[in-house]
Amino acid sequence: MRKPFAAGNWKMNTDSKSSVELAGAIKEGAADIAGNQVDVALIPPFVYIPGVVSAVGGSQVAVGGQDVYFEKEGAFTGEISPAMLKDVGCSYVLCGHSERRHVLGESDEIVNKKLKASITGGLLPILCVGEKIEQREAEQTEQVVKQQLVKGLEGVSEDMAEAVTIAYEPVWAIGTGLTATKEQAQEVHAFIRSELAAIYSQETAENIRIQYGGSVKAANAAELMGQKDIDGVLVGGASLKADEFMGIIKGAF
């Protein structure tokens, strides 16, 4: 059985003081459940990772990076390698978040390189996929998601795929207040699992966790995660409030 997985992506928010306070509050609130009933990860801005790692020390709350570069080291000004993330205490890393794709122009090929480098570097990548509103309205959701999934996992062996979490984030629902209905979300999650079975095997597809992301709140988390193929959530704004994020975490089981 797949263990639920709730991750909070803080994006370009918090500061050195508030990031530590938020991490500490979540550590305390999730003390009895993190790692046992649900996996929990916090994904702060790069500069606050060490403070957050320290704040959740001694708990089962994991920490991740919002992005990564695919080279091990070298003249890549401003970039962060998998080894650097591991060095400061990260376990997870986002690959291909919609804001990286659509705001910063990352291609499927770049996302794929980052995903493979993350696995090789000992990190657990969260591969983000999802369609824009005009693509959903044109009934291209499955086509878009399949392309991002297939290209994102190109060259990733079945053994390597065990390290991957998939996050389905309909772009039209991120930070807009709109949320896919539980039926819409489940339909795409089931499609993703069927595509994973086609790429690998049914057994591997059943083992890979698929999160939902897009205006998730404590009020709708349990309903979403009650669906057969939704194994957790990747949360944006709601993860910046400890009480709200704890409500989401508790809705996972």
Beta strands, then each sheet from edge to edge (+ up, - down):
strand 1: 5-9
strand 2: 39-43
strand 3: 61-65
strand 4: 92-95
strand 5: 124-129
strand 6: 165-168
strand 7: 210-212
strand 8: 232-235
sheet 1: 1+ 2+ 3+ 4+ 5+ 6+ 7+ 8+ 1+
end
